[in-house]
Amino acid sequence: MSTFSVPGRGDVSANNQEIFDTLQKGLGMVPNLYAVMALSDNALDNYLAFQNAMV
């Protein structure tokens, strides 16, 4: 079985660092799934926009 590391705030782009800060304020944490998505410059922002559009 393969393992992968979950990136921290310092491992992602400046835009995703801002999203991490927002998640930290709102949820008290950054879920691992979101952190892994943040390795892409666009995936996390697009996913959260999609998720919020469904509400």
Secondary structure, DSSP 8 states (H G I E B T S, - for coil): --------GGGS-HHHHHHHHHHHHHHSS--HHHHHHTTSTTHHHHHHHHHHHT-
